[in-house]
Amino acid sequence: MNALHRMARFLDEHMIPFDVVAHPHSQTSAETARAAGVPPGRVAKGVLLDGQGCQLVAMIPADEEIHLGRLGLDHGMEFSLADEASVSRLFGECDPGVVPGLPNAWGVEMVWDDDLMKQPDIYLEGGDHERLLHIETRYLREAFGDAPHCHFSQPRMQHLLA
């Protein structure tokens, strides 16, 4: 079973309506938003994190970045970014470098940022570099199950080129 089918089955089992949105090949979440014609704040980006004896996926808007200190304080442990090999091991059905938009469909623990609830709808990575799953935000809590949530993202740092 490929990643998109696993997530579609998960959404069907939870009776969450969704659409599949195809887009030109992209490598980053920001590129994905542009390619799909979607504001980046409406694309949920998954980031795999290493904690003390655990791994979890943090879901944030694609135009933001994780404030690791804030997330660590909220969860009582320090986190660091996991490497690409860890992503491939956990999500072998996905294309290299892709963290799927529903990591809980793999049984992977997750946390999500409250900023995702500010949007009318959300686009989740479909497991490859060319498809997104589109759901209305009102179904987000059901899609993410009992995963904890809080505010731990911040605007992406803009670096000026000299």
C-alpha positions, 0 to 999 in steps of 0.5 A, spaced: 500 500 500 502 506 498 502 512 503 496 516 499 492 510 500 494 509 507 492 516 509 485 515 504 483 509 508 485 512 515 480 518 513 475 514 510 475 509 516 474 516 521 468 518 516 472 525 514 471 527 507 477 529 503 479 531 496 486 529 493 489 535 490 495 534 484 500 539 483 507 539 479 513 536 483 516 540 488 521 539 494 519 543 500 512 545 503 513 552 501 514 550 493 508 545 494 504 551 496 506 555 490 505 549 485 498 547 488 496 555 488 495 554 496 497 559 501 503 556 505 499 557 511 494 552 509 499 547 508 500 543 514 508 541 514 510 535 518 517 535 521 520 529 525 523 530 531 527 526 536 526 527 544 528 523 550 527 516 547 522 517 543 520 520 536 514 524 534 512 529 528 510 536 529 505 539 524 505 546 523 503 551 517 508 551 511 510 558 512 512 557 519 518 554 523 518 550 530 520 553 536 523 547 539 524 551 546 517 552 546 515 545 544 520 542 549 517 547 555 510 545 553 512 537 553 517 537 559 523 535 554 528 537 549 527 536 542 532 536 536 530 535 528 531 528 526 535 526 520 532 524 513 534 516 515 529 516 520 524 519 516 525 514 511 525 508 516 518 510 519 515 512 513 518 507 508 511 508 503 513 515 502 517 518 497 524 520 500 524 526 504 516 526 505 513 526 512 506 524 511 500 529 513 497 524 517 503 520 521 498 517 526 496 513 520 502 509 521 502 509 529 507 515 530 506 520 535 504 527 533 503 534 536 500 539 532 500 547 532 494 551 534 495 556 528 493 550 523 486 551 526 486 559 524 485 556 516 478 554 513 481 548 510 488 544 510 492 541 505 496 535 508 502 532 504 500 526 501 506 522 501 509 524 495 512 530 492 505 531 487 499 530 491 496 533 497 490 531 501 485 537 502 480 537 508 476 542 512 479 545 518 473 543 522 475 535 521 482 537 523 481 534 531 478 528 528 484 527 523 489 528 528 485 524 534 488 525 541 494 528 539 496 534 543 496 541 540 499 547 543 502 553 540 509 552 538 511 555 531 513 562 529 514 566 523 520 563 518 526 567 519 527 571 513 535 571 511 537 577 507 542 575 501 548 580 501 
